[in-house]
């Protein structure tokens, strides 16, 4: 099934379930919190991304809530960012060095 809009997704029980799962995971992981808005704050919006993606175990990953980070301004909306992402190439190099050194 192709979902062309949020309105389409909101009518489909599978997408609704996927959105609820995503929202529950965000709350459980403590990835964000609501804070009172100060006068100088910019509101960072978000949007749902609907994509069918099969995981290694065969389960389906369906919906993600993503922030519109491009609306933020350094020094106003954020001071520091960190993204713990490791590229596969880096892992291969580290493992190769470890193996070669015994």
ABEGO torsion letter per residue (X at the ends): XBBABAAAAAABAAAAAAAAAAAAAAAAAGABBBBBBBAABBBBBBBBBBBBBBBAAGBBBABBBBBBAAABBBGAABABBBBBBBBAAAAAAAAAAAAAAX
